[in-house]
């Protein structure tokens, strides 16, 4: 995870899908042939990342998978 100008640059699609499911949409950007998920560097995002890393229960799995699929499709479209 890199921090740049108030933004977090993530390469983890699973964490990015979780953040999107929680209401924080990423900006996708191609860097050196790879797609990077860019999020605002806010306390809300930091709290959500900490929550994700604690292996939370009660996550709506089908909603998460839907976000993961959509994010992956956007990522693949950007790579072409």
C-alpha beads as a LAMMPS data file, in Angstrom:
LAMMPS data file: protein, C-alpha beads

80 atoms
79 bonds

1 atom types
1 bond types

-500.0 500.0 xlo xhi
-500.0 500.0 ylo yhi
-500.0 500.0 zlo zhi

Masses

1 110.0

Atoms # bond

1 1 1 0.000 0.000 0.000
2 1 1 1.449 3.314 -1.068
3 1 1 0.355 6.775 0.024
4 1 1 0.554 9.617 -2.489
5 1 1 -0.959 13.120 -2.242
6 1 1 -3.710 12.121 0.163
7 1 1 -4.570 8.923 -1.674
8 1 1 -3.927 5.243 -0.993
9 1 1 -2.731 3.105 -3.895
10 1 1 -3.754 -0.526 -3.466
11 1 1 -3.119 -3.546 -5.635
12 1 1 -5.298 -5.926 -3.599
13 1 1 -8.538 -6.494 -5.516
14 1 1 -10.169 -8.289 -2.576
15 1 1 -9.575 -5.410 -0.154
16 1 1 -10.633 -2.957 -2.860
17 1 1 -13.898 -4.851 -3.439
18 1 1 -14.567 -4.795 0.310
19 1 1 -13.972 -1.039 0.458
20 1 1 -16.274 -0.540 -2.521
21 1 1 -18.941 -2.687 -0.885
22 1 1 -18.681 -0.425 2.170
23 1 1 -19.346 2.657 0.045
24 1 1 -15.867 3.889 -0.930
25 1 1 -15.475 3.640 -4.701
26 1 1 -11.944 3.406 -6.098
27 1 1 -10.421 5.188 -9.028
28 1 1 -8.649 2.684 -11.291
29 1 1 -5.409 3.721 -12.923
30 1 1 -2.942 1.842 -15.074
31 1 1 0.649 2.147 -13.811
32 1 1 3.540 0.261 -15.393
33 1 1 1.210 -2.259 -17.005
34 1 1 -0.668 -2.945 -13.745
35 1 1 -3.970 -1.599 -12.527
36 1 1 -3.874 0.243 -9.207
37 1 1 -6.951 0.934 -7.072
38 1 1 -6.806 4.477 -5.690
39 1 1 -8.767 5.460 -2.574
40 1 1 -8.854 8.650 -0.523
41 1 1 -6.513 8.561 2.478
42 1 1 -9.178 9.190 5.096
43 1 1 -9.901 7.936 8.586
44 1 1 -12.952 6.093 7.238
45 1 1 -10.830 4.140 4.748
46 1 1 -8.208 3.394 7.423
47 1 1 -10.935 2.097 9.761
48 1 1 -12.439 -0.056 7.002
49 1 1 -9.018 -1.544 6.173
50 1 1 -8.489 -2.355 9.845
51 1 1 -11.968 -3.915 9.956
52 1 1 -11.212 -6.004 6.823
53 1 1 -7.948 -7.256 8.341
54 1 1 -9.759 -8.376 11.503
55 1 1 -11.634 -11.013 9.450
56 1 1 -15.101 -9.577 10.131
57 1 1 -18.274 -11.592 10.408
58 1 1 -21.617 -10.511 9.060
59 1 1 -20.368 -9.534 5.600
60 1 1 -23.019 -9.991 2.924
61 1 1 -21.095 -12.508 0.852
62 1 1 -23.141 -12.378 -2.347
63 1 1 -22.958 -8.578 -2.381
64 1 1 -19.195 -8.775 -1.843
65 1 1 -18.774 -11.243 -4.713
66 1 1 -20.848 -9.000 -6.987
67 1 1 -18.587 -6.034 -6.150
68 1 1 -15.520 -8.212 -6.723
69 1 1 -16.766 -9.315 -10.156
70 1 1 -17.613 -5.768 -11.253
71 1 1 -14.285 -4.419 -10.042
72 1 1 -12.406 -7.224 -11.808
73 1 1 -14.289 -6.492 -15.043
74 1 1 -13.354 -2.804 -14.789
75 1 1 -9.744 -3.782 -14.099
76 1 1 -9.551 -6.102 -17.116
77 1 1 -11.160 -3.497 -19.378
78 1 1 -8.513 -0.985 -18.335
79 1 1 -5.651 -3.435 -18.950
80 1 1 -6.588 -4.008 -22.609

Bonds

1 1 1 2
2 1 2 3
3 1 3 4
4 1 4 5
5 1 5 6
6 1 6 7
7 1 7 8
8 1 8 9
9 1 9 10
10 1 10 11
11 1 11 12
12 1 12 13
13 1 13 14
14 1 14 15
15 1 15 16
16 1 16 17
17 1 17 18
18 1 18 19
19 1 19 20
20 1 20 21
21 1 21 22
22 1 22 23
23 1 23 24
24 1 24 25
25 1 25 26
26 1 26 27
27 1 27 28
28 1 28 29
29 1 29 30
30 1 30 31
31 1 31 32
32 1 32 33
33 1 33 34
34 1 34 35
35 1 35 36
36 1 36 37
37 1 37 38
38 1 38 39
39 1 39 40
40 1 40 41
41 1 41 42
42 1 42 43
43 1 43 44
44 1 44 45
45 1 45 46
46 1 46 47
47 1 47 48
48 1 48 49
49 1 49 50
50 1 50 51
51 1 51 52
52 1 52 53
53 1 53 54
54 1 54 55
55 1 55 56
56 1 56 57
57 1 57 58
58 1 58 59
59 1 59 60
60 1 60 61
61 1 61 62
62 1 62 63
63 1 63 64
64 1 64 65
65 1 65 66
66 1 66 67
67 1 67 68
68 1 68 69
69 1 69 70
70 1 70 71
71 1 71 72
72 1 72 73
73 1 73 74
74 1 74 75
75 1 75 76
76 1 76 77
77 1 77 78
78 1 78 79
79 1 79 80
